[in-house]
């Protein structure tokens, strides 16, 4: 429209720019299509409990030469064939899927107390009788926290006014190297195995 449709010099420049854009778009289109194929293969491999990188690596080791375009087409239109390819490349994929989908069971406070208190009583037998030991149990939304502090009552009377966090059985931030680090709770199965009667 306008001068670009009437003047040869301007029209020539527009045509050259359009041709350059078409050449560039062809490369971009191929790049975007490969990303799409990789995303589809990754999504289908995760449905089988296998990561994209592991699937491609195991396919090369098993000498399965199928490109990503064909794999993405199989994952979309023929999932059974894709599953057979995963079965040949990664024979243990069902175990991996079960591990990824495993959800640890929720334990009641009574079950946690049965294991946690037994462990503390074994580690500190005089926890209930010694005046130099402070013991606290706090039930939260995600776990049960047990805290055992040791020290003479005179020392605690001097320390608590300067560090009010300790009065609530919390650790001051300057005592921790990384105050924002979240501590992973110990699984109850691990505690059961470690602190059974006769084991330490």
DOGUBA-471970 format. One record per residue: residue in one letter; x, y, z of N, C-alpha, C in turn. Coordinates in steps of 0.1 Angstrom, whole numbers, padded with zeros to 4 digits, always signed. Layout:
<recs>
AXYZXYZXYZ;...
</recs>
This chain:
<recs>
X+0008-0012+0000+0000+0000+0000+0009+0012+0000;X+0003+0023-0005+0011+0036-0005+0022+0036-0014;X+0033+0042-0010+0045+0043-0019+0052+0030-0021;X+0051+0020-0012+0057+0007-0013+0051-0001-0025;X+0039+0003-0029+0032-0004-0040+0035+0003-0053;X+0040+0015-0053+0041+0023-0065+0056+0026-0069;X+0065+0027-0059+0079+0031-0062+0087+0018-0061;X+0095+0016-0072+0102+0003-0074+0113+0002-0063;X+0120+0013-0059+0131+0012-0049+0126+0007-0036;X+0115+0013-0031+0109+0009-0018+0103-0005-0019;X+0097-0008-0030+0091-0021-0031+0102-0032-0031;X+0113-0029-0038+0124-0039-0039+0130-0041-0025;X+0131-0031-0017+0136-0033-0003+0127-0041+0005;X+0114-0039+0004+0104-0047+0011+0104-0061+0007;X+0105-0064-0006+0106-0078-0011+0118-0085-0005;X+0130-0078-0005+0142-0084+0000+0141-0087+0015;X+0135-0078+0022+0133-0080+0036+0123-0092+0039;X+0113-0093+0030+0104-0105+0032+0111-0118+0029;X+0119-0118+0019+0126-0130+0015+0136-0134+0026;X+0143-0124+0032+0152-0127+0043+0144-0133+0055;X+0132-0127+0058+0124-0132+0069+0119-0146+0066;X+0117-0149+0054+0112-0163+0051+0123-0173+0054;X+0136-0169+0050+0147-0178+0052+0149-0180+0067;X+0148-0169+0075+0150-0170+0089+0139-0178+0096;X+0126-0176+0091+0115-0183+0097+0116-0198+0095;X+0122-0202+0084+0123-0216+0081+0132-0223+0092;X+0143-0216+0095+0152-0221+0106+0145-0221+0119;X+0138-0210+0122+0130-0209+0135+0119-0219+0136;X+0113-0222+0125+0102-0232+0125+0108-0246+0128;X+0119-0249+0122+0125-0262+0125+0129-0263+0140;X+0134-0252+0145+0138-0252+0159+0126-0254+0169;X+0116-0247+0165+0104-0247+0174+0097-0261+0173;X+0097-0267+0161+0092-0281+0159+0100-0291+0168;X+0113-0290+0167+0121-0299+0175+0118-0297+0190;X+0116-0285+0195+0113-0283+0209+0099-0289+0212;X+0090-0288+0203+0077-0294+0205+0078-0309+0206;X+0085-0315+0197+0087-0330+0197+0093-0334+0210;X+0104-0327+0214+0111-0331+0227+0101-0329+0239;X+0093-0319+0239+0083-0317+0250+0073-0329+0250;X+0068-0333+0238+0059-0344+0238+0065-0357+0242;X+0077-0359+0237+0084-0372+0242+0086-0372+0257;X+0090-0360+0262+0093-0359+0276+0080-0361+0284;X+0069-0356+0280+0056-0358+0287+0052-0373+0286;X+0054-0379+0275+0050-0393+0274+0059-0402+0282;X+0072-0399+0282+0081-0407+0290+0079-0405+0305;X+0075-0393+0310+0071-0392+0324+0059-0400+0328;X+0050-0402+0318+0038-0410+0321+0043-0425+0324;X+0054-0428+0319+0060-0442+0322+0070-0442+0333;X+0071-0430+0340+0081-0429+0351+0095-0428+0348;X+0098-0424+0335+0112-0423+0330+0114-0409+0326;X+0125-0403+0329+0128-0390+0324+0132-0390+0309;X+0131-0378+0303+0134-0377+0289+0149-0381+0286;X+0158-0376+0294+0172-0379+0291+0175-0393+0293;X+0169-0400+0303+0172-0414+0305+0166-0422+0294;X+0154-0419+0289+0149-0426+0278+0157-0425+0265;X+0162-0413+0262+0170-0412+0250+0183-0419+0251;X+0189-0418+0263+0202-0425+0266+0200-0440+0265;X+0190-0446+0271+0187-0460+0270+0184-0465+0256;X+0177-0457+0249+0174-0460+0235+0187-0461+0227;X+0196-0452+0229+0209-0453+0222+0216-0466+0226;X+0216-0469+0239+0223-0481+0243+0217-0493+0238;X+0203-0493+0236+0196-0505+0230+0196-0505+0215;X+0203-0495+0209+0204-0494+0195+0190-0492+0188;X+0182-0484+0194+0168-0481+0189+0169-0467+0182;X+0169-0467+0169+0172-0455+0162+0159-0449+0157;X+0151-0442+0165+0139-0435+0161+0141-0421+0165;X+0138-0412+0155+0140-0398+0158+0129-0392+0167;X+0131-0380+0171+0121-0374+0181+0108-0371+0175;X+0108-0368+0162+0095-0366+0155+0086-0378+0155;X+0092-0390+0152+0085-0402+0152+0080-0406+0166;X+0089-0404+0175+0086-0407+0189+0074-0399+0194;X+0074-0386+0190+0063-0377+0195+0050-0381+0188;X+0051-0385+0175+0039-0390+0168+0033-0403+0174;X+0042-0412+0178+0038-0424+0184+0032-0421+0198;X+0037-0412+0205+0032-0409+0218+0018-0402+0218;X+0015-0395+0207+0002-0389+0205-0008-0398+0199;X-0004-0406+0189-0014-0413+0181-0014-0429+0184;X-0003-0434+0189-0002-0448+0192+0006-0450+0204;X+0000-0448+0216+0006-0449+0229+0011-0463+0232;X+0005-0474+0226+0009-0487+0229+0023-0490+0223;X+0025-0485+0211+0038-0487+0205+0049-0480+0212;X+0046-0468+0217+0055-0460+0225+0058-0468+0238;X+0048-0474+0244+0051-0482+0256+0060-0494+0253;X+0058-0500+0241+0067-0511+0238+0081-0507+0236;X+0083-0495+0230+0097-0489+0229+0103-0487+0243;X+0095-0481+0252+0100-0479+0265+0103-0492+0272;X+0095-0502+0270+0097-0516+0276+0111-0522+0271;X+0114-0520+0258+0126-0525+0253+0138-0517+0258;X+0137-0504+0258+0148-0495+0262+0151-0495+0277;X+0140-0495+0285+0141-0494+0300+0132-0505+0305;X+0137-0517+0306+0128-0528+0311+0122-0527+0325;X+0129-0519+0333+0125-0517+0347+0117-0504+0349;X+0110-0499+0339+0103-0487+0339+0091-0487+0349;X+0085-0499+0351+0074-0500+0360+0078-0497+0375;X+0090-0502+0378+0095-0499+0392+0098-0484+0393;X+0104-0478+0383+0106-0464+0384+0093-0456+0385;X+0083-0460+0378+0070-0453+0379+0064-0455+0393;X+0065-0467+0398+0060-0469+0412+0067-0461+0422;X+0081-0459+0420+0088-0451+0430+0084-0436+0429;X+0082-0431+0416+0078-0417+0414+0065-0414+0420;X+0056-0424+0419+0042-0422+0423+0039-0426+0437;X+0050-0430+0445+0048-0435+0458+0045-0423+0467;X+0035-0424+0475+0031-0413+0485+0032-0419+0499;X+0041-0414+0507+0043-0420+0521+0030-0419+0529;X+0026-0429+0536+0014-0428+0544+0014-0418+0555;X+0003-0413+0559+0002-0404+0570+0001-0412+0583;X+0009-0407+0593+0009-0414+0606+0002-0406+0616;X-0004-0412+0625-0011-0405+0636-0001-0400+0646;X-0005-0391+0655+0003-0385+0665+0007-0396+0675;X-0002-0406+0677+0001-0417+0687+0012-0426+0681;X+0012-0428+0668+0022-0437+0662+0036-0429+0663;X+0036-0416+0660+0048-0409+0661+0054-0408+0675;X+0044-0407+0685+0049-0406+0699+0055-0420+0703;X+0049-0430+0698+0053-0444+0702+0068-0446+0698;X+0071-0441+0686+0085-0443+0681+0094-0432+0687;X+0090-0419+0686+0098-0408+0690+0102-0408+0705;X+0092-0410+0713+0094-0410+0728+0103-0421+0732;X+0101-0433+0725+0110-0444+0728+0124-0441+0725;X+0126-0435+0713+0140-0431+0709+0146-0421+0719;X+0139-0411+0723+0144-0401+0732+0147-0408+0746;X+0139-0417+0751+0141-0423+0763+0153-0432+0763;X+0156-0438+0751+0168-0446+0750+0181-0437+0750;X+0180-0426+0742+0191-0417+0741+0194-0410+0754;X+0184-0405+0761+0185-0398+0774+0176-0404+0784;X+0181-0414+0791+0173-0422+0801+0167-0413+0812;X+0175-0403+0816+0170-0394+0827+0163-0382+0823;X+0156-0383+0811+0150-0371+0805+0138-0366+0814;X+0132-0375+0822+0120-0370+0830+0124-0367+0844;X+0136-0371+0849+0139-0370+0863+0150-0360+0865;X+0159-0357+0856+0170-0348+0858+0165-0333+0857;X+0169-0325+0867+0165-0311+0867+0173-0303+0856;X+0184-0308+0852+0193-0301+0842+0188-0304+0828;X+0177-0311+0826+0173-0314+0812+0159-0308+0810;X+0158-0300+0799+0144-0295+0796+0139-0303+0783;X+0127-0308+0784+0121-0316+0774+0108-0309+0769;X+0106-0309+0756+0094-0303+0750+0089-0311+0739;X+0076-0312+0738+0070-0319+0726+0060-0309+0720;X+0061-0307+0707+0052-0298+0700+0046-0305+0688;X+0032-0305+0687+0026-0311+0675+0023-0300+0665;X+0028-0302+0653+0025-0292+0642+0016-0298+0631;X+0014-0291+0621+0005-0296+0610+0012-0307+0602;X+0025-0307+0602+0032-0317+0593+0040-0327+0601;X+0042-0325+0614+0050-0335+0622+0049-0332+0637;X+0056-0340+0644+0057-0338+0659+0072-0335+0662;X+0074-0323+0668+0088-0319+0671+0091-0322+0686;X+0102-0328+0688+0107-0331+0702+0120-0323+0704;X+0121-0316+0715+0133-0308+0718+0138-0312+0732;X+0151-0315+0733+0158-0318+0745+0169-0308+0747;X+0169-0300+0757+0179-0290+0761+0186-0294+0774;X+0199-0293+0774+0206-0297+0787+0214-0285+0792;X+0214-0284+0805+0221-0273+0812+0216-0271+0826;X+0223-0265+0834+0219-0263+0848+0208-0252+0848;X+0199-0252+0857+0188-0242+0858+0194-0228+0860;X+0205-0226+0867+0211-0213+0868+0216-0207+0855;X+0222-0216+0846+0226-0212+0833+0214-0208+0824;X+0203-0215+0825+0192-0212+0817+0186-0199+0822;X+0186-0196+0835+0181-0183+0840+0189-0171+0834;X+0202-0173+0831+0210-0163+0825+0208-0162+0810;X+0206-0173+0804+0206-0174+0789+0192-0169+0784;X+0181-0174+0790+0168-0172+0784+0164-0157+0783;X+0168-0148+0792+0165-0133+0789+0172-0128+0777;X+0184-0133+0774+0191-0128+0762+0186-0134+0749;X+0181-0146+0750+0177-0153+0738+0163-0159+0740;X+0152-0150+0738+0139-0155+0740+0134-0166+0732;X+0141-0169+0721+0137-0180+0712+0138-0193+0720;X+0148-0194+0728+0150-0207+0736+0139-0209+0746;X+0133-0199+0750+0122-0201+0760+0110-0209+0753;X+0109-0207+0740+0098-0215+0732+0104-0227+0725;X+0116-0231+0730+0123-0243+0724+0126-0241+0709;X+0129-0229+0705+0133-0226+0691+0148-0223+0691;X+0154-0226+0680+0168-0224+0678+0170-0210+0673;X+0178-0201+0679+0181-0188+0673+0187-0189+0659;X+0184-0179+0651+0189-0179+0637+0204-0178+0636;X+0210-0171+0645+0224-0169+0644+0232-0182+0649;X+0225-0192+0654+0231-0205+0657+0232-0214+0645;X+0224-0211+0635+0223-0219+0623+0231-0213+0612;X+0239-0221+0605+0247-0216+0593+0237-0211+0582;X+0227-0218+0579+0217-0214+0569+0203-0214+0576;X+0199-0202+0580+0186-0201+0588+0174-0204+0579;X+0175-0203+0566+0164-0206+0557+0163-0221+0553;X+0173-0229+0557+0173-0243+0553+0162-0250+0561;X+0155-0258+0553+0144-0267+0559+0150-0280+0562;X+0149-0285+0574+0153-0298+0578+0143-0309+0574;X+0147-0319+0567+0138-0330+0563+0135-0338+0575;X+0122-0341+0577+0118-0350+0588+0123-0364+0586;X+0126-0370+0597+0131-0384+0596+0119-0393+0594;X+0119-0403+0584+0108-0412+0582+0106-0421+0594;X+0094-0424+0597+0091-0432+0609+0096-0446+0607;X+0097-0451+0595+0102-0464+0592+0117-0465+0596;X+0124-0455+0593+0139-0454+0596+0140-0455+0612;X+0132-0447+0619+0133-0446+0633+0129-0460+0639;X+0119-0466+0633+0115-0479+0639+0126-0489+0637;X+0133-0489+0626+0144-0499+0623+0156-0496+0632;X+0159-0483+0635+0171-0480+0642+0169-0482+0657;X+0158-0479+0662+0156-0479+0677+0147-0490+0682;X+0147-0501+0675+0140-0513+0680+0147-0517+0693;X+0140-0526+0700+0146-0531+0713+0158-0540+0709;X+0169-0537+0715+0181-0545+0713+0190-0539+0702;X+0185-0528+0695+0193-0522+0685+0196-0508+0688;X+0208-0503+0685+0212-0490+0687+0220-0485+0675;
</recs>
